[in-house]
């Protein structure tokens, strides 16, 4: 057993019995490398990563490999979810060296942490041979190795530099239209998403595209977003039996997923499908939201109301061996036994045919036709088929629960919890299910009690009753966003005050005046070999783009011109640099906030929450909502309460129309 046995991360604990002398990333491990002048192996992954498990089994559990690693190297294992700062720096290095990246991420570095070589997955013999060569070169010609490390280090630092264009030029939504037009060239018009595989869901992309289509009345674009959401919901990437989405699809039709289920994906997708339901009233989208939240509450919620990180891609098969997707796939004989006389109809719905076949006679359930069309071709009612489908899913769930479940990563990350919290709030807005709001409030209380210290900083991680790791910008930005969302449905101003406190803390400890952006790590933390400014939106939006949107909203609530100035400055520096729109969708959404179409609505009076529920149930992405049921000192609402009246104040460009008591008139002016 190595030193990882002292850690709490499920990923690190998975490697605690490896013969490799693994250490965690900490001051002592790094100091030992310098003291011994040893090269460092930095191996980064996460608990639900399939290829991380493969490399562990092939190499890190092997005694010969361990002897090579232990003899000459300081071996450090990193959970990328606990240390996204470390992962970001070394991912840049590997991308510079190999033009690609992924996990497992394996890097060899000098004793001071500067990388000299790296890549992703390696087979056993290649891994051993390369390590031997690197150690030999370092011993015989260290000057050459150090020179290469310095050049690579300069390259990493150049990637970290965010140009401050000091631009104060105005931008117009026509600028966005050019970017959207360019983006459309990559659309898959058959299955939705982008024309490539593997396919990641990228929920923030479709959040923006849906909003843009709505505000610009672009029906073709809306049809594409609708196609994408429908195909994802139909696909094997969505677990129709138990709810929840897997991380990505390995093919172009959303069929066969990488089977791990991640909290951050599901939180964002609940928000996306909730918004889509508000706009379309498509019952499929409601079903996706309800099933997913049921899955989250049942499988990923702790007794303390925290949300766990993930379920693994791998689980034990019938031969008691770990196998990717074993928990989720089906074979025809088993399905025939379970479904019985309805098997032929079941096969039409879920494509137990060449379209739904994966490999080794395994089927991943996928739909490609609506229930309405299938019912018509079988001369039965759609309602009857819907009931059958629900019954099939129920009995499949009961049968599947008898299988060995995927392993659970039971740490709670602050940023991911906040993303899921907002998902529950957005679902409450769309479906008005009180349970969703109650769970959101319980999770917010969990964050307040366990992840926000008395010194004012957030922690990043909570496990076994302990909160650890000083928070990153992603923790602050997503908690602020979630607290603003809670305010929108409760009008409890404590959530705005909490959001403001965290924003002011972020400005003090993360904001870099020179660049005009926020660093990923606090200025109270030990510096890594390079600073990291997260500006590109990925499977999770960039922490800087989320902060930009938070600052915009809070600038309105608190009439704070500095917040607005910082937000606008970031946006003005980003927009001229955009080449790949999909990597900046949340920034483009922020640009719509600053457009002429954005409005603010204040609902003031004893029935404020009642009317707020009606507003929140509508798809109005261009509205900043505020309200009160009694006198307040919140700047945006100050002096707007009138006893025994409910008044609506509609504002635009810092100018408010005369208060109105006509709700329907207000709604017509919002849409």
N, C-alpha and C positions, 0 to 999 in steps of 0.2 A: 504494500500500500504506500503511495507517494503522498506528497504534501497536499494534493488536491482534496484529500479526505477531510481536511479542515475547513473547506469552503462550503457555501450553501447553494451555489448555482447547480441546478440539475445537470447541466452540460459538463461542468468541471467534475462533478461527482461521478459521471459516467466513465471518466478516465482515471478515477482514483486508484483502481486496481491494475492499471497498465504497468508493465515492467519499466517503462520510461520514467525517469525521475522528474516528473512534471512538477512545476511550481506555478503559482498564480502570478499575475502581473501585479507587482507591488514594489515598494522602495527596496526591500531586502533582496529580492530576486535580481533587480537591475544593478544594485550595488555589488552583488556577488560576481556578476559578469565583468564589471570593471576591475574588481579586485583580482580576479583570476585571469584577466585579459582573454576571456573566452568569447567565441562567437555565440550568438543567441539564436535559437530556433523559436520563432513566434508562430504558433499554430492557432488559428482563429476559426471558430464555428459556432453552432448553436444546437440546442437539444433536439430539434425536430428535423435536422438536416440529414437527409438520406446518405449523401456521399461522404459526409463527415463520419457516419457510422461505418461505411465501407472501408474508408482509409484506416480507421481505428482498428477494425478487425484484421485487415491485411497487414498493417505495418506496426501500429502502436501496441498491439497485443503480442507481437512477435519478439522473442528473446534476442534474436540476432540483430534486428533493427534497433532494439533498445540498447544493446551493447554499443553500437555505433554512435547513437545519440548521447548516451550517458558518458561515454569516454571523453568527448571533446567539446560538448556543447552545454550551455545552460538552456534548459528546455522549459518554455513558458506556454501554458495553455490559456486562451482568452475566450470568454463567452462574449460574443459580439453584441449580444443584447444588453449585457451588463456594462460593457465598455465600448459603446459605439464610437467614442472618440479615438481609441486605439485602432479600431477597425477601419475608420475613415482614413487615417494617415497611411496605414500599410496597404489599404486597397488602392490608394493613389499610386503608391510605389509599384505594385504589381501591374496595374494598368499601364503605367509608363514603360515597364519592362516587357510586357507580353501583349499589350493592346486588348486585354480582356481581364475579367475578374469574376469572382464568385466564391463559394464556400464548399469545402474547407479552403481557407486562405493560409498558405504556408510561406513564411518569410525567414530568411537567414539574415541576421543583422550583426554589425560590429558591436563591441561591448558597450558603446555609447548609444545604441539603439538605431543607428543609421543603417538602412537596409542595403544589402549587396546582391541579393538574389531572391526570387520568389515565384510563386505560381499557385495553382489551386490543388486539384487532386493529382496524386502521383502514385504509380504502382510501386510495390515494395522494392524491386531491384533498382529501378530508376532513382527512387528516393535514397537508397543506401549509397549508390554509386555517386550521385551528385553531392551528397554530404561529405563523402570521402574526398572528392576532388576539391571542394570548397575549403575544407580544413587544410589540405595539403598546400593549396595556393596561398592561404592566409599565413601559414608558417614559413613558406619559402619566399614569398614576395608580398609582404603585407603592405608595402608602399603602393603597389599597383591596386590592391584591393581598396585601400583607403582613398586613393584618388578617384576610383570609380564611385565609391560611396558618396564622396563629396559632390560629384557631378549629378548623381541621382538625387541627392538631397536638395540641390539647387532646383532641380526639376520639380520636386514635390512642393517646395516653397513657392515656386512660380505658379503652380496650380492653385495654391491657397490664397494668392493675392486677388483681391476683388478691386477692380479699377473704380476709382471715384471719378466719374466723368464730370462731376459738378454741374450737371445739366439741370437747368430750370425751364427747359422748353416744355410747352404744353403738348399733350398727346391727345389723340382723337380715337374714337372707336373705329374709324376707318383704318387705323394702323393695325388694330386687332383683326379686321376683316381680311387683310392680306395674309396674316399669319394663319388664320383659320383656313383660308383658301389653299395655302401651301400644305397644311395639315391634311386636308381632305384627300390629297394624292396617296396617302398611306392607308386609307380606310379599306377594310375588308367588307365589301357590300353584300357578301353571301352569309357570313357568320358573325359579322360585327367585329369590333376591336380593330387592331391594326393588322395589316397583311403580312404577318410573320408568325413563326412559332419558335420557341414556346411563346405562349400568350399570357401576359400578366394583366390583371383586371384594371389596375390604375384608376381607382374610383375617382380621384380628383380630376382626371381628364374629362370624365363624363359629367361630373358635377358642373364643370365650366361649360362644356359643350351644350349641355341641356339648358343652362342659363342663357348662353349666347343665342341659341336657337329660339328660345322663348322671347327674349327681349328684342331680337331682330326679326322675329316672325319668319324664320328660315325653316320651312316645313321639311325640306329634304334633309337638313341636318338633324332635325328632331326625329325624323323617321330612322336615321342611322343610329342615333342614341337609343331609341326604342328597340331597334333590331338587336343592338348589342346587349342591352339589359335582358331582353327576352331570351336570347341565345345563351347567355351566361346562366340564367335561371333554369333553362332546359338542360344545360350541359351536365356532364359528370362532375364538373368542378363544383357544382352545388349539390350538397347531400340532401336529396329530396326525402330520404327516409328519416333523417334526424335533424336536418337543418344545418346551416353553416357552410361556408365556402372554404375550399382548399386554396393553397397559395397561388398556384398557376397551373395552366394547362400545357402539356407537352406537345399538343397538336394544334391545328388551326381551327378546330370546330368546338373547342371548349370541352372536349370529351374526357380524355384521360388526364387526371390531375397529378401533380406532385402532391401526395395525399395529406401532407401536414396541414393542419388548420391553425391559423395564426390569429390572435386576438385583434391586431391592428387592422388586418384586412376586413374582418367581420364588423368591427365598429364603423369603419368608413362606408362599407357596403350597406349597412343598415341605414345610415344617414342618406346615402344616395337613393336607395329604393324607396325610402320614406318620402323623399322629395318627389321622386318620379310618380309615386302613388297619388300625392296631392295634385299633381298636374294631370294625370291620366285616369285615375280611379280604376286602373287595371287590377283585377283581383289577383293576378299572378304576383304582382309586386307586393301586395299585402301579405300573401302567403309566404313569400320569401322573408319578409320582415318578421312575421310572427314565428315562423319555424326557427329562424336564426336566433332570435332573442330567447326562445324557449331552450335552444341548445346551449346558449351562453349561460343562462341561469342554472341549467341542470348540470353542465359539465365543467364550466370554467369560472364559477363564482365560489369564492371562499366563504367560510362561516362568518368572517368579518366583513363581508360585502366587498372584498377586493376581487379583481379579476385576474385569473391566472393567464400565463402567456400563450400556451400552445399545446396541441396534441401532436404527437410524433407521426411521421409518415409511415413508420415501420410498426408492425405488430407481429405477435407469434402466429404462425400458420398451424395447420392441422398436424404438422410434423414437429411442432414446438420450436421452429426456427424463425428468427426475425425476417420478415419479408415485407417489402413495400406494398402497401395497399391491401394486405391480407384481410384486414377487418372489413373492407368496404366492397370487395368484388364478389360476384356470384357466378356459379356454373349452372348450366341448363338442368341437369337432373335434380339439383337441390331446389331450383325455382319451380320446377314442375310439381315437386312434392308439396311445396309451401302453398303455391297458388291454386293448384288443382284444376278444376274444369275451366277456369277463366284464363288459363295460361296463354292461349292464342290471342285473346284480347289484350292481356298484359304485355305480350310481346310486341304488339303494335304500338302501344303507348310508350314503352321503354326500349324499343329497338333491340330485342333479343334476336339479332340477325347480324349480317355482315357489317352494318353501320354501327352497331353497338359492341361488337367484339373487340376486345383489347388484345390479349395474348394468352397462350396456354389455356385456351378454352374458358378464359375469364371474361365476364361481361361487366362493364361499367354502365349503370343506368343512364340513358340519355334520351331526351325527347327531341323530335324534329318536326312534329305536327301538333297543332292545337287539339285539345280535347273535343272541341266543337266539330272539327273536320273528321276525326276518328269516329266520333259518335254517329255522325251523319252516314259515313260509309258502312257502319255496322247496324244501321236502322235502330238505334237506341237513343234515348234522350241524353243531352249533355249532363244534366243533373245526375242521372243514373251512373254515367261513367265517372263523374267526379266523386260520387260516393264510393264506387268500386276502387278508384285510385287511392282514396284516403284509407280504405280498409286494407288494401294491399300494403301500403306503406306502414300501417300499424303492425301487421303480422310480420313483415320483414324486420321491423325494428325489434320486436320481441325475440325473433329468431337470432338476429345479429347480436343482441345484448348477451347472448350465451357464449359468444366468441371472446377470445382474449383481446382486451382493449388496447389501443395505442397508449404509449407512455405519456404521462402528463408532465409538462414543465410548470411547476407550481410556484414559481416566483411571481411577484406582482411588480410590474414596472409602472412608474408614475405616468409617463407619457402615454403608454398604451391604455392604461386605466382611464385616462381622461378622454382618449379617442372613443372608447367604448361608452363612457358616461354620456358623451355628446350623442352617440348613436341612440341610446335610450331616450334622451330628451327629444331628438328629432322624430323618433317613432311615436312618442307621446303627442307631439304636435300633429302628426298625420292621422293617428288612429285613436287618440284620446283615451287610451287605456291607462287608467290610474296606476296600475301596477308598474308600468314603465317609469313613470315619474317617481314613484316610491323607491324603486331600485336605484334610479339615478341619484336621488337624494341620499340614500344609504351609502352609495359609493363615494359621493362627495364628502360625506362625513368621515368615511374611511381615509380619504386623502388628507383631510384636515387633521385627524387625530394621529395618523401614523407616518405621513410623508412630508409634513411641513414642520420644520423645527422652530423652537422658540427664538432662535437667532435670525429667523426670517428666510432661510434657505430651504429649498425642497430637497428631499432625498430622491435618488433614482430608483432604488430597489427595496422591496420588502419581502422577507422570507423568514419563516419560523419565528415570527414575533419581533424580528429585528429589522430596522431600516438602515440601509448602508448606501454608500457612494454619493458624493455630493452631486446634486442634480445638474443636468445639461440643459442647454437652451430648449431642446425638444420637450423637456418636462415642463418648463415654465410656459412655453407658448401654447401647448395643448391644454394645460390646466386652466390658463386664462380663458382660452376659447370655450372650454366646457362650462366655466363659471358664468361667462356672458350668456351662453345658451340657457343655463338654469335661470338666470334673471329674466329672460324673455318669456318664460312660462310661469314664473312665480311672482314677478315684480318685487321680489325680496331684494332690497338694495344691498344686503350684506354680500351677495355674490359679486356685485360690481365693485364694492369696496375691497374685497379679497383680490379680485382681478387687478385692480389698480395697485394694491400693495405689491403683488408679484411683478407687475410691469415696472414699477419704480425700482424694485430690486434688480430686475434684468437690465435696466438702463445703467444702473450703478456698477454691476459686476460682469456684464457681457457686452455692452455697447462699445464699439470701437469708433471714436469720433473721426479718426483719419479716413477710414474706409466708408463710414456711414452705415455699416452693417453690424450685426451681432456675431461675436465669436461663438463657437459651439460649446466651449468650456468656460467656466467661471474664471475670473482673474485671481481667485483664491486657490485654484488647483495647481498642482505641480505641472509645469509646462512639458508638453511632448516635443518631439523633434521638429514639429511644424504646427503652426496655428491652422485651425479649420473653420472656414466660413461656409455653412451649408446653405446654398442658394438654389440648387437644382431640385425641382419637385420629382419625386420618384414614386415608389409604391406607397410611401408616406410623403406628404407635402414637405417641402423644405422648411426648417424651423424659422428661417428669416421671412419667408413668405407668409407663414402663419402669424408671426409677430407683426408684420406689416398690416394684416387685416385686423388684428386685435387693436393695434394703435389707432387705426382709422375709426373703429367703433367707439373705443374709449374716448377719443378726441371729441366725439359728439356728446356722449353722456356727460363728460366732465368739462366740456367746452375748453379743451386743452390744446392750444395751438401748437405746442411743442410736439405732442404726440403726432399730430397731423403732419407736421414738418418732417419728422423722422420717417414716417411711413411713405410720404410722397418722395422724399429724397431717395429712399431705397428703390422705389418703383421706377423713378426716372433714370437711375443708374442701370437697372436690369433691362428695361424694355428695348433699348437700342442694341443690346447684345444677343437677343434671342435669335437662334438659328433653327432650333428644334422645338416647336411649340409644345409638344407633349411633355417636355422637361420643364416647362414654365407655366403650366396651366393655372396654378394657384396665384401666380403673379398677374396673369391675364384676368383672373377673377377680381383681383384687387383693383386692376385698372377700370373694370366696370363699376366698382364702388365709387371711383372718382369721376365717373361719367355724369352727364346731365340727367341720365335716367334714374339716378339714385335719389331716394326720398327718405324722410324720417317721419314716423308717426308716433305721436304721444296720445295715450288714452288716459284721461284723468277723471276719476270719479269712483263712486262706490261699486259700480259694475265693470270696472276696468278689466278684471281678470276674465269675466264672462265674455266680453267682446274680444279680448286678446286671444282666447281659445278659437274664436271664429276666424280671426286674422291668421293665426298660426296654422290653421287647417288649410289655408290657401297657399298656393305656390307663388310666393312673392319674394324672389331672391334679391330684389333691389330695394328692400325696405329695412331700415334700422328701427326696431320697435322699442318703445319705452312706455311706462305707465305707472300710475299710482292710485291708491285707494284712500290716501290721507295726505296731509301736508308733508312736504319733503324739502330737503336742502340740496338735492341733486341738481347741479346747475342747469341741465337741459329741461328739468321739470319745475324749477323754482317758480313760485307764484302762479301756478296753473291749476291749482285745486279750487273748485267752487263747490260748496256743500250742496247736497241733494241734486247734483247734476252730473251727467257723464258727458264730457267734452272731448272732441277729437281735434287735435292740432296736426295738420299736415304741412310738412316743411320740405323745402328744396333749396339747395345752395345757401344755407344759413338764413333763409327767409321763410317765415311761417305765414300761412293763410289765417284768416280769422277763424277762431274756434267754431266748430260745428257740432250740432247734436244729431245730425242725420247720418247714421251709420252706412246706409246703402249708398248714399252720395259719396262718402269717403271711399268705400270699396270700389266704386266705379272709377274714381280718380286714381286709385292705386294700380288697377289692372291695365 
